[in-house]
Amino acid sequence: WLTEDDANLDKTSGGLVIYDTAPPREEVYDPEKFFVWNQDIMEGYRQNWLKEHGAKNVTVPYKENRAAVFDSKRLHATDTYHFKPGYTNRRINLTLLFGDGRDQEGKTDEVEKMSNKVFKNMGATGGY
């Protein structure tokens, strides 16, 4: 994240919530179903899906100059936040993507293996 820490008025918020599960591939790569997982109006649907699948999460706390590296196939969302008003205090994140997200032979890729290991070590309970 790029915004200075003192702009964050609630130090318990502003980070990133990462779940231990991913939506079904067939829905993510279907243009007609993709919006279900990526539009705010579908938040109720996503929350019900997470509950039905027993999903756990970790919240990576906001901290200036922090990078969160994870398998972005997992469901994830911006944590609630309350920053100071003003242009220079806006919550700014920089996102870098790589790969196309599709494994070519049905194998678990190295990023997913690493992400699973890190997620397990973090406890997947809501803390970092």
Buried (B, 14 or more C-beta within 10 A) or exposed (E): BEBBEEBBEEEEBBBBBBBBBBBEEEBBEEEEEEEBBEEEEEEEEBEEBBEEEEBBBBBBBBBEEBEBEBBBBBBBBEBEBEBEEEEEBEBEBEEEEEEEBEEEEEEEBEBBEEBBEBBEEBEBEEEE
